[in-house]
Amino acid sequence: MTGVTEPGASGPEHRLSLNEMPAVPVTGLDEALLDALRGAHRYPDPFARELTAAIAAAHSVPAHDVVTGPGSAVILQHVIQWAAPRRGEVVYARPSFDAYPLAVAAAGATAVEIPLRDHRHDLPRMLAAVTPDTRALLLCNPHNPTGTALGADALLAFLRAVPEHVVVVLDEAYREFAGDKDTLDGPGVYRGLPNVVVLRSFSKAYGLAGLRVGFALARREVADVLRTRLLPFAVGTVAEAAARTVLARRSEVYARVDRVVAERDRLTAELRGQGWEVAPSAANFCWLPLGSRSAAFVAAAAREGILVRAVAGEGVRVTVGDPAANDAVLRLTARLAREREEPVGLAGLEGPTEAPGD
């Protein structure tokens, strides 16, 4: 993806480029962190057993199926290195999460990128791309960067159709924002699918992006393999304490998620009312498929102190922030709509500089 440098020495007023929660999702988190810091001179539990047990209880799965790590992207990297070590093909959508091509390249595997169809995974084409050389298939649902979600029945049928020699990574980093929509819930189905690894993150809905905690769910024989590939002490003491705290207060987390979803729906409705095309989102961001005008939109936003993310030639991803940040976006888009005969006519605006991101 393409980002922007921060406008001005003081930085952006609204950072809507990394899909962060607008606030810490639970009260009293600082108390848990301070308590954990008292043991900072000691190594953490090498296997994060208390956190593992808490995750297992929260998702009603066996503890031996849970693999914790310093962010789900790190676990993803180990999955690919195990499934496709210096050989084979890995299938995923284009565009997708930035870490996918990086992890595939690091493993020495060959990327097979399948373009989206109507901002969604093209499941028939992805399945047709599977060959005897395919070692893994990556599928984020809800999708990053478009926010679209696949129907539960269609996705489950797809997972069952993938040959068992292919490891399927079902990346559900944004699943909490999909609510009760017709969206598959990985923890409820992976045990019937021996080649599926479900990824979840504490960085998004749980608001712990700065502490780097994630986990995988997989059948025991796969989880055991992944656990041996992760270095001990991968999850730090403070990070584990924070993750256990937010899990114990999930009602507060989901109350914050509901507020983000309400803002997402408001932002989507008002953008469409201004004449912008917005993909249907089940995540904590909105996707504007602006094509070649994406870089210009990002640059215009940056001049207003708003950081958003662009996928070159594809579109712009706008994280849902607090109401003030979302109002700033809507003022910008309303002005751009008024300034041109075409609501999204952005030709002539300068493009941004590039920077990596989530």
DOZALUM-641846 format. One record per residue (C-alpha): x, y, z. Coordinates in steps of 0.25 Angstrom, whole numbers, plus 5000, padded with zeros to 4 digits. Layout:
% DOZALUM-641846
XYZ
...
END
This chain:
% DOZALUM-641846
500050005000
500450154999
500450245011
500850385013
501850455021
501250535033
500950675029
501650785037
502550765049
501450745058
500950625051
499550595046
498250635053
497550515050
498250375047
497350295039
498350205032
498650085041
497250035045
497550065060
496350075070
496150225073
496350195088
496750095098
495549995098
495549965114
495650055126
496650025136
497649965126
498750045131
498649985145
498849845139
500049895131
500649965144
500549835152
501149755141
502349845140
502749815154
503149675149
503949735137
505249685142
504749545140
504549465127
503049445124
502449305123
503149245111
501749195106
500849295111
499949185117
499049275125
498749355112
498549225104
497549175114
496849305114
496749305099
496249165099
495149195109
494749315101
494549245088
494149105094
495349025088
496348935094
497549005099
498548915091
497948975079
498349115082
499749175078
500049315083
501149405077
501549555076
500549595066
499749505056
500649545045
501849475051
501049345053
500649365038
502049365034
502349235042
501149175035
501649205021
503149165025
502549035030
501649005018
502449065007
503949055010
504749104999
503749044989
502349044984
501249144982
500449224991
499049284986
498449414991
497649524986
498149654980
498149754987
498249695001
498949715014
500349765012
500949655020
500549545010
501549574999
502649605009
502449465017
502349395004
503649454998
504349425012
503949285011
504549274997
503149234991
502449274979
501349374980
500049354972
499149474973
497749474969
497049604966
495849634974
494449634967
493449744972
494449774983
494249634988
495149504988
494849434975
494649294981
494449214968
495749274962
496549254974
496149104975
496449094960
497849144963
498149034973
499148934966
499948814972
501048924974
500149004983
500549004998
499749105004
498549195002
498349325009
496949385011
496549505020
495149515024
494749625026
495649665014
496749775016
496749875010
495349875004
494549825017
493649735009
493249605016
492949475009
491649405012
491749285022
491249175013
492049215001
493349225009
493049095017
492849025003
494149084998
494949035010
494348895008
494748894994
496248934995
497048814994
497648765008
499048775003
498848935003
498949005017
497849105017
498049225026
496749295030
497149435035
496049485043
496749615049
495549695047
494449585050
493949665063
493449775054
492549685045
491649665057
490449565054
490549585039
490549465030
492049445033
492849315036
493349305050
494749225049
494749175063
493449105061
493849025048
495349005048
495348875056
494548815044
495548865034
496948795037
497748885027
497149025032
497949115042
497049235047
497849365051
497249465061
497849595066
497849675079
498349795071
496949835065
495649825072
496449805086
497249925084
498649865087
499349905074
500549955081
500749835089
500749725078
499949605082
499249505073
498849365072
498549245063
497549135065
497849005058
497648855060
498548805070
499548735061
499748865053
499748955066
500848865071
501648895059
501449045059
501749045074
503148985072
503449085062
503249215070
504349255080
504049245095
503649375102
503049425089
501949495097
502449595107
501949605121
501249745119
500649695106
500149575112
499549645124
498849745115
498249635106
497749555118
497149685123
496349725110
495849575109
495349585123
494549715119
494049675106
492749745109
493449875109
494249845097
492949805089
492249935094
493450015087
493349925075
491849955074
492150105074
493250095063
492250015055
491150125056
492250225052
492650135040
491150125036
490950275037
492250305030
491850215018
490450265017
490950415017
492050385007
491050314998
490150434999
491250524994
491350434982
492550354986
492550204983
492850124996
492949974997
492149905007
493049895020
492949795031
494249845037
494649975044
495050045031
494350095018
494850065004
494750174993
495050104979
495750224973
496650154964
497650254958
497150364966
497550294979
498850364981
498250504979
497250474989
498250434999
499050564996
497850654998
497550585011
498950605016
498850755013
497650755023
498450685034
497750545031
498550425028
497850315020
498450195012
498450174997
498650054989
499350104976
498350104965
497250034973
496650114984
496750184997
496550125011
496050215022
496050165036
494850195045
495250295055
494550375066
493350465062
494250585061
495250515051
494150455043
493450595042
494850645037
494750545026
493350575022
493750725021
494850695012
494050605003
492950705002
493850804998
494450714987
493150684982
492750824981
494050874974
493850784962
492650744953
493050594955
492850564970
494150494971
494950564960
496350584966
497150594954
498350694955
498550684970
499950634974
500150494979
500750464993
502150404997
502250255000
502350195013
502050045018
500850015027
499849925032
END
